Amino acid sequence: MASLKDEINRRRTFAIISHPDAGKTTLTEKFLLYGGAIAQAGAVKGKKNSRHAVSDWMEIEKQRGISVTSSVMQFQYGGYCINILDTPGHQDFSEDTYRTLMAADSAVMVIDASKGVENQTRKLFKVCVMRHIPIFTFINKMDREARSPFDLVEQIESELGIQTYPVNWPIGCGKEFKGVYDREKKHIISFENEDETAFGKHKAAATEVELGDPSLDELIGAELHSTLSDDIELLDGASYDFDIDKVRHGELSPVFFGSALTNFGVEPFLERFLEMTTSPTARMSSEGLIDPFSEDFSAFVFKIQANMNKAHRDRITFLRVCSGKFDKEMDVLHVQGNKKMRLSQPQQIMAQEREIIDEAYAGDIIGVFDPGIFAIGDTICSPKRKFEFEPIPTFAPEHFMRVRQKDTLKRKQFEKGTAQIAQEGAIQIFKEPDTGLEEVIVGVVGVLQLEVFEYRMKNEYNCELFKEGLSYSYIRWIDNKDIDVKKLKLSSDTKVVQDFKGNFLLLFTSEWNIRWALEKNEGLELSEFNRGALQ
């Protein structure tokens, strides 16, 4: 029987991040294909009806063809137990993505070869840097027309501020794409664009031929052979050296080229990635660093999702196991509620497919039934050792809307729906202090979240909304706990609000108003996100 240390050592937990349409969901599905978790891309084993992306389960996702919430998937490959956190790439869903990155030990960044680094990638990258997590880059869609690989690598370095090491190098692109050159093994993996097999794979074969060998002219063409030789000579002389320590501290990103849609380069990438990335890492808490190999179980809540099963109107809380082993019969302590409990219906999730489990180890993601007691960032640990993990930051929303229910008899549904969706972290809700108005201000990171909120209130809580768009674009938490908000000097288009934890915040229409408030109120301290505080 495998020991605790062996089980934790074989865990790999990573998030896949990208700008919309870079091919992230396709890459995720190909990983699952290799792990035997699905039989064909776009379908869970045994499902023969409509094919949607495996990781997209919410009805609105299927209608719009985009990922709206983060999904969690586990599979086995090459002796490793892999937990993928597939994040929504849509630009309007960065808040959920931010939190998901808190649960990952490393990140795979997917970049479209024709577009390079895009806006959403920059935002997500900042969160990775904040956590110093290793970043592995997969430059996708090489079977289409692409930018110069040198330009792509240079852009990653200059815009994201990280060093790069190309592990392989592309030979042509689009119709001229012939494969990649593996710099370490010094061989070519050739790409033959033939008809797809049942597994959606194009033929790929490694060719043991040294650069300069005349036979390469026949394989990839004399012109591409010459270009490749020059490129590799330039790379060997000018690029950063490979340094695994830098990789694991998020300072050097290994770069791979390929095509997820045709499966080219995906398996070599997966194998090298698993070699380079780490097993679960230690986490900071009120008691210092928590060792994943500690025998005492601990975990934190990073995601809450209501109504995954429409028939049962249930609510699932996702936990990242940080140390030790979870056993379904064990007693645990919910630190924030200061309550001993057993976690109900522990399960592993494959998008909306579920499997009840008996055990889990550090690095695993488990879902548990939540009667409404958990919140984002909560700590669950062994009753023997009480502590709290570092809080998950609350990021500043950028769009605001005043909402109330249309039907005055549906007040309870309105309150329950807004509270539950806010607890999931999909929206943030605010109230104007001392107004007594039966309405709330909803804040979101992206406008699509407002659409999803309205859709879910109508379909899950049977509550239609009156909406009023607000002109505010900026929100700041007031860090001074002793300040009297009623005495603040504020411009006429600045609003004081409170979040559901009672913290005071200010809504602004412009950055000028923020500067004005700071100038007119000496000692006022404002911050863009609320880190919370360890008790």
N, C-alpha and C positions, 0 to 999 in steps of 0.2 A: 504494500500500500504506500502511495506517495506521501512523503512527509509534508508538513506545513510549508517548510522552506522551498521544497521542490515545486509545490503547486503555485506558490506566489511567484517564484522565479520564472515560470513559464507563461505568466500573464503579460499581455501587452494591451494597453488601453490608450486609444488615440482618437482624436477628432479629425474629421475631414472638413476643410474650410475652402471657400472659393467665392468669387463673384458669380452672380447668376449666369447660367448657361456655359460655364467653363467645362462641364462634364463630370462634376463631382458625384452625382447620383449614379451615373454610368460606371464610374470607377468603383464605387462602393459595391455595386451589383456584381462586378467582375470578381472582386475579392470574395464575395459570398459564393460565387460560382465555383471558384477554386477550392473553397472550404467545404463544398458539398451542401451548403445551407439552402441553396435554391437549385432547381433543375434547369431553369432557363432565365435569361435576363428579363426582368419585368414581371416575374410571376413567382409566388411562393410555391414550393412543392405541392402538387396535388390540386392546385387551383387552376381550373380550366376556363373560368369565365373571363370577364374583361381584365386586360392586363394593364396595371398601373405600376409605377415604380414601387418596389417592395417597401421602401422606407416611407412612402407617402400614403397615409391611411385616412386622414381626415377628409370628409366629403368635399370640402371646398378645395382641397389640394388636388383631388381627382378632376374636379371641374376646371380648374385653372392650369393644371399641369405644372405646378411649382410646389416646392417643399415649404410648408408653413411652420411646422414644429420640429424640434429635434427628435430624431429617432435613435434607438439603441439596438444594436445587433451583436450577437455573440456567435463565434464559430471557431472550429478547430482547424489548424493547418500546420503541418510539419512539426508536430509536437508542441506547438504553442496554442494557448487559449486566448483568442483575440476578441477584445471588446471594441467595436467601432461606435463612435458617437457621430452620427451623420447630422450635420447642422443645416438649418435652412440657409440657402445661399442668397435668397431674395433680399435685396437691399433694405426692405422694410422689416426685416426680422433679426436685427442685430442683437437686441437685448437677450433673447433666448440663446443666441449663439455665444454671447459673452459668457453666460453662466455655464454653458456646456463646456467651454474651454477650461473652466475652473475644475472640472471633473477629469480632464484628460492629462496624461503624462507626456504626450507629444502631439504634434499636429502635422497632418499632411496637407500641404497647400497646393491646390490644383489651379494651374494658370493656362488660359487659352493662348496657344502659340501665335495666333494672329492678332491678339489684342494686348497681350502682355499684362503688367500689373494694373488692375482696375481699382476703382474707388473703394468697393466693399473689402477687397483684399487688404488695403491699407488699414482700414478700421480694425479688422480682425487681427491683423499682425500686431498692432499696438497692444492688444490684450495678451498675446503670446509673449511679447517682450516684457510686459508687466510681471508675468509669471516665470520668465526665463525658461520657457519650455522649448525643447528641441523642435525644429521645423524642417520638414523634408518636402522638397518641391518636385511636383510632377507636372512637366510642361506637356499639355495634352493637345490633341488634334494635329499631330504632325503629318497625318495623311491628307491634310488640307493645306492650302497656301498659308505660309507662316512668315513671321518676321525673322530676321537674322538671329540665329541662336546666340551670337555674341551680344547683339542688342538686348535680347531678353535677359541674359545673365547680368549684363551691366545695369539694366533697369532695376532688377531685384536688389542689387547691391546699393545703387544710389538712392532709390526711393524708399526702400525698407531698412536700409542701414545695417545689412547683415552680409557677411562674407559668403561666397558660394564655392562649391566644388562640384563641377560636372562629373558625375560618375560614368555616364555614357554621353555620346555625342551623335547628333543626328546626321544622316547621310541624305541630303536633299530634303524636299518637303512636297506636299501635294501629290500630283501625278508622278513626280520624280522621286518620291520618298522610297529609299531602298533599304532602310533599316537604321541600326545604331552601331556605333563602335564602343565596345566595353573597354575603358581605359586601363582597368586593373588586369583583366584577363587577356587584354590585347587581342580580342577577336571580334568579328563582326556578326551581329545577329541580323540576318537578312529578312526583309519583309516582302512577301509575295501576295499581291492583292488579288486573290482568287475568290471564288464564291464562298460564302460563309458556310461553315459546317453547322450541325445541330446545336453546338455549344457556342455559336457566334464567334468562333476563333478563325483568324486568318493564319495561314501557314507561317511559321517562323523557325528558322534553323540557324544554329551557331556555326560559323565557318572559321576554322583555325587557319587564317591566312595573315601573314605579317604585312604591314603597310609597305608599299614598294614592290610587292610581289606582282609580277605581270598578270597572274591569273585574276587579280582583283579588277583589272580593266574589263575583263569579260563579265565579272559578277555585277559590278555597279557602274561600269562605264569609265573611260579614261579621265574624263573631265571631273567627275565626282571623286574619283580616286585621288586625283591631284589636289583638289580642294580639301578633301579629308586629311591628306598628309600634311598640308600647310596648317590647317586648323589645329590638329593635334600637336604639332611642333610649337605653335604659338601658345596653346593651352599649357603644355608642359613647362614652357619657359616663363609664362606670365601669370598663370592663375594661382590662387592660394593652394597651399599644400593641404592634404587631407589630415585632419586632427580630430580623432573621435572625442576627445575631451571637450573641444570647442563645440562639436555637434551637440553633445549632451548638455551643454550650458546655454544652448540657443544662440551661439555666436557664429556658427558656420552651418549653412544649409546645403546638404547634398542635393544635387539637381539631377533629375532623370527625364529623358524625353521618350514619348511614346504616343499611343493612340488607344484610349480606353474603349471606344466604340468597336474597333476591330480586334481588341484584346492584345494589340502589339505592345510589348514592353511591360505589360502589367504584372505578370508573374515574376520576372527578374526583379522588378521594383519591389514587390511584396517581400520576396526572399531577402534582398539586401536590407530593406527597411527593418525587418524583424531582427536581423543581426545587429544593426546599429543602434536601434532604440533600446530603452531600458525597461526592466521590470518595474513594478510600482515603486514610486518614490516617496520619501518621507514628507509629512505635511505639518505645517506650523499650527500650534494650538496655544491655549492659555498656559499649558504646562511645558511649552517648548516643542521641539520636533517630535512627532509620533512616528516611530519606526514601523514600517509595514510588516516586518517579520515578528513583531510583538505578538504574544499569544492572546492578548486581550483584544477582543473585537471592537472596532470603531468604524463609524461611517458618517457622512453628512448628506443632507438633502440638497440636490442641485436643480431639481425639476419636479413640478407637480402637474398632472394632466387629468382634468375631469372628463367624465363621459366618454372614455375610450370605448366602453361597451354600452351602446345606446339602450339595450334591453335592461341593463341593471343600473344605469345612471351612477356608475361608480366613479371613484377618484383614486388614481394611482400616484403614489409618491416614489420618485426615483432616488435611490441612494447610491453613492459611490462608496464602496467598502475601502477603507483606508488602512486597516491593520487587522491581523489575525484571521480567524475563520468564523463565518456565520453558520449557525445551526438553527434550523427552524423551531427546535424545542427550547432554545435558550431564552433566558430573561435578559432584557436590555434596559438601559436607562435613557429616556428621552430627556435630555439635559434641560432644554428650555422649559418644558412642562414639569420638570423635576418628578417624573413619574416612571415607575417600573412597569414594563409591559412585555408582551410577546408580539413580534411583528406578524401581522395577519396576512395569510395567503402569499408568502414570498414567492416571487416568480421571476423568470428571465423573459425578456421581451424580444420578439423579432417583429419590429414595427407593431402591428396590433395583434399578432399571434402571441400566445402566452404559454408558458410551461411552468407548472408549480415545481419548485426545487426544494431539496433538503439542506443544501449547503452552498456556500459561496466563500471566496477568498479575497484577500486584499487585491484590488485592481478590478474586481468584478462590479458590474452595475446590476442592482436588483430592484424590482418594483414591489411595493407592498401596498396593501389596501389601506386607505386613509379615511377615517371617519370624520376628518376635518380638524385634526390636531396639529398637523405638521405645517411648517412654513419654510420657504427657501432659506438655506443656510443653517438649518437646525442640525445639532449634533446628536447622534445616537451612539452610545458606547456601553461597555461592560459596567455593571453597577460597582465593580471593584475599584474602578479608577475614573473619577468624574473630572471632565475637562470640556472645553469648547474649542472647536476648530475656528480659524480665522473667519470672520464674516465674509459673505460674498458681496462685492460692491453693488449698489443700486445705481444704474446709469441714468443720466439725465434724458428724459423724454424731449422730443422736439416738436410734437404736434399735440394740440389740446382741443377738447370738445366738451361743451356742457351737455349733459344728458339727463333725462328723466323718463319714466314710463308713460306711455300714452293712456293706458287704462289705470285709473286710480285704484281699482280693486286689486291690481297686481303688484302692490307695493312689496309684499314679501318676496315674490319671484325676482323683482328688480334688485332688492338688497342682497339676496342670496347669490344671484348671478354675478353682479358686479364684484361682490366680495370674493367669490370662488375664483373667478377669472383673474382677479388681482393677485390672489394668493399663489396662483400658478406662475405669476410673473409676466403674463402676456401683456397686461396693462398696468398702469399705476393709477390709483384713484385719490383725489384730493377733495377737500371741502373748504368752503369759505368759513372761517371761524365766526361763531356767534350769530350766524344768519338764520339758522333753523330751517333753511330751504330744503325741500325734499328733492334734491338733485345733487349730482356729483360732477366734478370736472375729471375727465378721463385724459391721461397723458400717455403717449406712446412714442417709441423711438422712430417708427415708420408708419406712414399713412395706411398701409394695407392692414395693419393691426386694428385700426378703427373699423375697417370693413369686416374683418374676422370677428371682432367683438360684437358688432351689430348682428351678424349672421348667427353667431352662437347664442346670443340672448334670445333671438326669435325662435331658433330651432331646438335649443336645449332647455330653455327656461320659459318658453311660450310668452315672451315679453317683448312687445314692440316699443321702439324708443322715439322720443322727440329729441332731435339733435340740433345743437347750435355751435357752429364753428367759432373758435376764438382766435384772435390775432397774435397770441403769444407764441414766441419761438424759443424762448430760453427759460430755464428754471434753475434756481440755485438754492441749495440747502443752507440754512442759517446755522453756522457752527457755534455761535455764542449761545450757550444754554441759559444764561442769566439775563438776556436782553428782553426788554419790554417792546414787543412788536408794535403795540399801539402808538408808541412814541417815535417810531421811525419816520424820517423825512423821505417820502417817496414821490416819484412823478405820478401824474394822474393815470398814466397807462401802465402802472405796475400794480400787481395784485398780491396780497398776502393770502396764502392757503396753508392747510395742514394735511399731512398724509395720514393714513389709517393708524400709524403708530403714535400720532400726536406731535410729530416734528413740524416745526414751522419752515415754510419755504416761500420764495418770492418768484412770481411769474413776470417776465419782462418781454416787451415787444422788440427790443433791440439791444445791441451791446452797449450803445451810448447810455441807455437807461441803467445798465448794470454799473457802469463807471460813475454815473451821477449818484447812485445810491451809496456807493463806497466813499465817494468824496464828501457827501453831505452827512454821513453817519460815521463819525470817527470811531474806530475800533471794530466796526462791523466786519465779520468774517464770513465769506460765502464760499461754497465749494460746488464743483460740477457733478460730483457723485457722492453718495452716502456710503461710506465703508462700514457703517455700523460700529459697534465697539464691543470688545470682549468684556464680559461681566467681571 
